[in-house]
Amino acid sequence: MKNASRASSITRRKLLKASAAGAALAAFPAPLIAQTKPFAGVTLHGASFQHRFFTLLQKYIPEFEDQTGMKVDLQLSAFPVYNQQANLELSSGGSAYDFVNVTFILAARWVAAGLLANLDEFTGDANLTPAEWNPKDFVDGAQVPYRDAKGATYGYSWEGGAMLMGLSRMDLMEKKGLKIPKTFAELQQVCAEINGTDGVAGITSFQLHHWNLPPYIQGFGGNIFRNPPGDIMPTLNTPETIQGIEFYANLLKSAPKGVLTYTEDQARQSLLTGRSNIFIHSSSWVTPILLSDESKVKETSRVVRSPAGPVHDYPASNSQGLGIPRNAKNKKAAWEFIKWALSPDISMRLVKEHGHSSICRRSIITSEAYRKLNTVNGQDLGALYLDVLELPAKGQNYMAYRTVKEFPIVGDVLNKAFEQVATGQLPAKDAMNAAQDQAIAALRRAGTQL
């Protein structure tokens, strides 16, 4: 009986201890594992076009999944395929995606139509976004496409494109006594004089004319629209626009045969091998002549600001951003991913571990680590990149033409008209008069009020 009584006493003590432990746990928040993995069981669906940024990011995503408990389903497709699918999904009010790439040329359309979530609601909440994430750290010029008229933010930029000029054969230029061109007139002279020397073309380019061409149109004082974003009447047949068309068409007479159908990769390869002397494009496409192991011309190359026009100095710039669809099912989880993917930590790791330079955080671009990796032969590529990326936010936003929802329609008309001029099918004035009529008709068919 004594043994039974003792056993009963021990059992009661164990029960009391267990009850006390349970009460203590109930007095505290959720267990630590739940706190560290608040999104356990969530599958996040995202989409973008194929890009090196996402290829690199995928190497780190397992770390994010381990930290948060969620799984990330990132779907990548070709640029035109992604744009078509994402535009259809968002425009129809779908909820298949939790986060998306906000493509530069579609940004204004999506923002104006209310298809994206206002990210200020996340950055303004200290419980969701720590102060050190600092949304103001993103270069202002790169953020312009993702703001509405009131200044609300609907995307954060992961990629910046700043138009620079790469020159691969400074050795040939020096032999001919040619200096780096700083004006349109000097550019045309250098291209013409180098063209054919030792089998080298004066300049190379690629088939996206509505990216390459506007800086020349604007350089002569023209534009694609009358006063975007408020007035989107096309201005494809003004004297200034025609002058820009003629100039660029003449410039390409010093380019390789078939340049009108070149892809970006073909143009880049032409520069890297020294078969073309000049390539004017986004920094990530021209800086490889100094940074890439593929470059055959590192010792004879320079990267500088693209030449200025007689009226304006408007080098093209753009960006790509991450945003959250208005009807996304997992908005908080999506913000957690965006916050992580564009954090100072991941941004710096991409720079240090992979040499990825087209970051849009000012603190990274101006850091000593970035500057050290992106200064080659005394050329501070980061300073050049930042200088151009900032321009659209200083004074007039001259890149506004590219972010209005009407641009894809007019850009397509511009592409076709330029090819008619460049191939000699039509004089510039005739081609652009027809293009103006076609652009207006196409916009009206799309329901645009002019």
C-alpha positions in Angstrom: 0.0 0.0 0.0 2.9 2.3 0.8 4.4 1.6 -2.6 1.1 2.3 -4.3 0.6 5.5 -2.3 4.2 6.6 -3.3 3.6 5.8 -6.9 0.4 7.8 -6.9 2.2 10.7 -5.3 4.9 10.7 -8.0 2.2 10.5 -10.7 0.4 13.5 -9.2 3.7 15.5 -9.1 4.4 14.7 -12.8 0.9 15.8 -13.7 1.3 19.1 -11.8 4.7 19.8 -13.5 3.2 19.0 -16.9 0.3 21.4 -16.2 2.6 24.1 -15.1 4.8 23.7 -18.2 1.7 23.9 -20.4 0.5 27.1 -18.6 4.0 28.6 -19.1 4.0 27.9 -22.8 0.5 29.3 -23.2 1.7 32.6 -21.7 4.2 33.1 -24.5 3.8 33.6 -28.2 3.9 30.9 -30.8 6.8 28.4 -30.6 10.2 29.6 -32.0 9.9 27.4 -35.1 6.6 29.0 -36.1 8.2 32.5 -35.6 11.2 31.8 -37.7 9.1 30.1 -40.5 5.9 32.1 -40.6 5.0 31.0 -44.1 5.4 27.3 -43.7 3.2 25.4 -46.2 2.8 28.4 -48.5 3.8 28.0 -52.2 4.6 31.3 -53.8 4.0 31.6 -57.6 5.9 34.1 -59.5 6.8 34.9 -63.2 9.2 36.9 -65.3 11.1 36.8 -68.5 14.4 34.9 -68.7 17.3 37.0 -67.4 20.6 36.5 -65.7 19.4 38.1 -62.6 16.8 35.4 -62.0 19.3 32.7 -63.0 21.6 33.9 -60.3 18.8 34.5 -57.8 17.7 30.9 -58.2 21.0 29.8 -56.6 19.9 31.7 -53.4 16.2 30.8 -53.3 16.8 27.6 -51.3 18.2 29.8 -48.5 15.0 31.9 -48.6 12.8 28.8 -48.6 14.7 27.5 -45.5 14.3 30.8 -43.7 10.6 31.3 -44.3 9.2 27.8 -44.8 7.6 28.7 -48.1 8.3 27.2 -51.5 8.9 29.5 -54.5 7.6 28.5 -57.9 9.4 30.9 -60.3 8.3 30.6 -63.9 10.6 32.1 -66.5 9.9 32.4 -70.2 11.0 34.3 -73.3 10.5 38.1 -73.1 7.6 38.4 -75.6 5.9 35.2 -74.3 6.1 36.4 -70.7 4.8 39.9 -71.5 1.8 38.4 -73.4 0.9 35.9 -70.7 1.4 38.3 -67.8 -0.6 41.1 -69.5 -3.5 38.7 -70.2 -3.4 37.3 -66.6 -3.4 40.7 -64.9 -5.8 42.3 -67.3 -8.4 39.6 -66.8 -8.2 39.9 -63.0 -6.5 36.6 -62.6 -4.7 35.4 -59.4 -2.3 32.8 -60.7 0.7 34.9 -59.8 1.8 36.2 -56.4 4.6 38.3 -57.8 5.5 39.4 -61.3 8.1 41.3 -63.2 6.6 44.7 -64.0 8.0 45.1 -67.5 9.2 48.6 -68.3 7.1 49.0 -71.4 4.0 47.7 -69.7 4.5 49.5 -66.3 2.4 52.5 -67.0 -0.5 50.5 -68.4 -0.6 48.2 -65.4 -0.3 51.0 -62.9 -2.9 53.2 -64.5 -5.4 50.2 -64.8 -5.0 49.4 -61.1 -3.6 45.9 -61.8 -0.9 46.0 -59.2 -0.8 46.3 -55.4 0.4 49.5 -53.8 3.7 48.6 -52.2 3.8 51.7 -50.0 1.4 49.7 -47.7 4.2 47.3 -47.1 7.1 49.6 -46.9 5.2 51.9 -44.6 4.5 49.1 -42.1 7.5 48.7 -39.7 6.2 45.2 -38.8 6.6 44.2 -42.5 9.6 46.2 -43.6 12.6 47.1 -41.3 14.0 50.6 -41.7 17.3 49.3 -43.0 15.5 48.0 -46.2 15.2 51.7 -47.1 13.0 52.1 -50.2 14.6 55.5 -50.9 17.9 53.7 -51.6 16.7 52.7 -55.0 17.9 55.1 -57.7 15.1 57.6 -58.4 15.4 57.4 -62.2 14.9 53.7 -62.1 11.8 54.0 -60.0 9.9 56.5 -62.2 8.1 53.9 -64.2 6.6 52.2 -61.1 4.9 55.3 -59.6 1.4 56.6 -60.3 0.5 60.3 -60.7 0.2 60.7 -56.9 3.7 59.1 -56.3 2.5 55.8 -54.9 4.9 52.9 -55.7 3.9 49.7 -57.5 7.2 48.1 -58.1 10.9 48.1 -57.1 13.6 47.9 -59.7 15.9 44.9 -59.9 17.6 45.8 -63.2 18.8 49.1 -64.5 19.6 49.8 -68.1 21.8 52.8 -68.8 22.8 53.5 -72.4 26.5 53.8 -72.8 29.0 53.6 -75.7 31.5 50.8 -76.0 34.5 51.2 -78.3 36.5 48.1 -79.0 39.3 49.3 -81.4 40.9 52.4 -79.9 44.1 51.2 -81.4 42.7 51.7 -84.9 41.2 55.1 -83.9 44.6 56.3 -82.5 46.3 55.3 -85.8 43.9 57.5 -87.7 44.1 60.3 -85.1 40.5 59.9 -84.1 39.2 60.9 -80.7 36.3 59.4 -78.8 33.2 61.0 -80.2 31.1 63.2 -77.9 28.6 64.6 -80.4 26.4 63.1 -83.1 28.6 64.7 -85.9 31.7 63.2 -84.4 30.1 59.8 -84.0 29.2 59.7 -87.7 32.7 60.8 -88.7 34.4 58.1 -86.5 32.1 55.3 -87.8 32.6 56.3 -91.4 36.4 56.5 -91.1 36.9 53.2 -89.2 34.4 51.2 -91.3 36.3 48.7 -93.4 39.7 49.3 -91.7 41.2 45.8 -91.1 37.8 44.3 -91.8 36.2 46.2 -88.8 32.7 47.7 -89.1 32.3 51.3 -87.8 29.3 50.5 -85.6 27.0 47.6 -84.7 23.4 47.6 -83.5 20.4 45.2 -83.4 16.8 44.9 -84.5 15.0 46.7 -81.6 14.9 50.0 -83.4 12.4 51.6 -81.1 15.1 51.3 -78.3 18.1 52.4 -80.4 16.4 55.1 -82.4 14.7 57.5 -79.9 17.9 59.0 -78.5 18.7 60.3 -82.0 15.2 61.6 -82.5 15.3 63.3 -79.2 18.8 64.5 -79.7 17.6 66.6 -82.7 14.6 67.9 -80.6 11.9 65.4 -81.6 10.0 62.8 -79.7 7.7 59.8 -80.2 4.7 61.5 -78.7 3.8 65.2 -78.4 4.1 65.5 -74.6 3.9 62.1 -72.8 2.3 61.0 -70.6 -0.4 63.7 -70.7 -0.5 64.1 -74.5 0.2 60.9 -76.5 -0.5 62.2 -80.0 2.3 60.6 -82.1 4.9 62.9 -83.6 6.5 60.6 -86.1 6.6 63.0 -89.0 8.0 66.2 -87.5 11.1 67.6 -89.1 13.1 66.8 -86.0 11.9 63.1 -85.9 12.7 62.7 -89.6 16.2 64.2 -89.0 16.8 61.6 -86.3 15.6 58.8 -88.6 17.9 59.9 -91.4 20.9 60.2 -89.1 20.5 56.7 -87.6 19.9 55.2 -91.1 23.1 56.8 -92.4 25.0 55.7 -89.3 24.1 52.1 -90.0 25.7 52.3 -93.4 28.9 51.7 -91.4 27.4 48.6 -89.7 27.8 44.9 -90.7 25.6 43.6 -93.4 22.4 42.2 -92.0 22.5 44.4 -88.9 18.8 45.3 -89.2 18.1 41.7 -88.1 20.9 41.3 -85.6 19.9 40.1 -82.1 21.5 41.7 -79.1 23.7 38.7 -78.7 25.0 39.0 -82.3 25.8 42.7 -81.8 27.5 42.0 -78.4 29.6 39.3 -80.0 30.6 41.6 -82.8 31.9 44.1 -80.3 33.6 41.5 -78.0 35.6 40.1 -81.0 36.5 43.6 -82.3 34.7 43.0 -85.6 32.7 46.2 -84.8 34.2 49.3 -83.2 31.2 50.9 -81.6 28.1 49.5 -79.9 25.7 51.8 -78.1 23.3 50.0 -75.7 22.6 49.3 -72.1 25.6 49.1 -69.9 25.2 45.3 -69.3 25.7 44.8 -73.0 28.7 47.0 -73.6 30.8 46.7 -70.4 31.6 43.0 -71.2 34.3 44.3 -73.6 36.2 45.2 -70.4 34.8 42.7 -67.9 34.1 39.4 -69.7 36.5 36.6 -70.2 35.1 36.3 -73.7 36.4 39.7 -74.7 39.3 39.7 -77.2 39.7 43.5 -77.0 40.1 44.3 -73.3 43.3 46.2 -73.9 42.0 48.4 -76.7 38.5 49.1 -75.4 36.8 52.0 -73.7 33.3 52.5 -72.2 32.0 56.1 -72.1 28.8 58.2 -72.2 27.0 58.0 -75.5 27.3 61.1 -77.8 25.0 64.1 -77.3 22.7 65.5 -79.9 22.7 69.1 -81.1 19.6 69.9 -79.1 19.4 67.3 -76.3 21.7 64.8 -74.5 19.1 62.1 -73.7 20.8 58.6 -73.4 18.1 56.0 -73.0 17.6 54.3 -69.7 15.2 51.8 -68.4 14.6 49.4 -65.6 12.7 46.2 -64.7 10.8 45.9 -61.5 9.1 43.4 -59.2 5.5 43.9 -58.2 2.5 42.2 -56.7 -0.7 41.7 -58.8 -3.8 43.3 -57.2 -5.5 39.9 -57.0 -2.6 37.9 -55.7 -3.5 35.3 -53.1 -0.4 35.6 -51.0 0.5 39.3 -50.9 2.4 39.3 -47.6 4.4 36.2 -48.7 5.1 37.9 -52.0 6.4 41.0 -50.3 8.6 38.9 -48.1 10.1 37.5 -51.3 10.5 40.9 -53.0 12.0 42.3 -49.8 14.5 39.5 -49.7 15.4 39.4 -53.4 16.1 43.2 -53.5 17.6 43.4 -50.1 21.0 45.1 -49.6 22.5 41.8 -48.6 21.4 39.8 -51.7 22.2 42.8 -53.9 25.8 42.9 -52.6 26.2 39.2 -52.8 25.2 39.3 -56.5 27.8 41.9 -57.1 30.6 40.3 -55.1 30.0 36.6 -56.0 28.8 37.0 -59.6 30.0 40.4 -60.8 26.3 41.4 -61.4 26.5 45.2 -61.9 23.1 46.3 -63.0 21.8 46.8 -59.4 19.5 49.7 -58.7 20.4 50.4 -55.1 22.5 53.6 -54.7 24.3 52.3 -51.6 25.5 49.3 -53.5 26.6 51.2 -56.7 28.5 53.8 -54.6 30.1 51.2 -52.3 33.8 50.6 -52.3 33.3 46.9 -53.2 31.2 47.8 -56.3 33.6 50.5 -57.4 36.6 48.2 -57.0 34.9 45.5 -59.2 33.7 47.9 -61.8 36.7 50.1 -62.3 38.8 48.8 -65.2 41.7 50.5 -66.8 41.0 53.6 -64.8 37.3 53.7 -66.0 34.7 53.9 -63.3 31.9 52.0 -64.9 29.6 52.4 -61.9 29.8 56.2 -62.0 28.9 56.1 -65.7 26.0 53.7 -65.0 24.6 55.8 -62.1 24.9 59.1 -64.0 22.7 57.9 -66.9 20.3 55.9 -64.7 19.5 59.1 -62.7 18.8 61.4 -65.6 15.1 60.7 -66.2 14.3 61.8 -62.7 16.2 65.1 -63.1 14.1 67.7 -64.8 12.0 66.4 -67.7 11.4 62.7 -67.7 12.5 62.2 -71.3 11.9 58.4 -71.0 8.1 59.0 -70.5 7.4 58.1 -74.1 8.5 54.5 -73.4 6.3 53.9 -70.3 2.9 55.1 -71.6 0.6 52.2 -72.5 0.4 53.4 -76.1 4.1 52.9 -76.7 4.1 49.2 -77.8 1.6 50.1 -80.6 3.5 53.1 -81.9 6.9 51.4 -81.3 5.9 48.6 -83.7 4.9 51.2 -86.4 8.2 53.0 -85.8 10.2 49.8 -86.2 8.7 49.0 -89.6 9.0 52.5 -90.9 12.6 52.8 -90.0 13.4 49.6 -91.9 11.8 51.0 -95.0 14.1 54.0 -94.7 17.3 52.0 -93.8 16.8 49.6 -96.7 16.1 52.4 -99.2 12.5 51.4 -99.9 11.1 54.9 -99.0 12.6 58.3 -98.3 12.4 59.2 -94.6 9.8 61.9 -95.1 7.4 59.6 -97.0 8.0 56.7 -94.6 7.3 58.8 -91.6 4.2 60.5 -93.0 2.8 57.1 -93.6 3.9 55.9 -90.1 2.2 58.9 -88.5 -1.1 58.0 -90.2 -0.7 54.3 -89.3 0.1 55.0 -85.7 -2.9 57.3 -85.2 -5.2 54.7 -86.9 -3.8 51.9 -84.8 -4.3 53.9 -81.5 -7.9 54.7 -82.4 -8.6 51.1 -83.2 -7.3 50.3 -79.7 -9.7 52.8 -78.2 -7.3 55.6 -77.5 -8.7 59.1 -77.5 -6.4 61.6 -79.3 
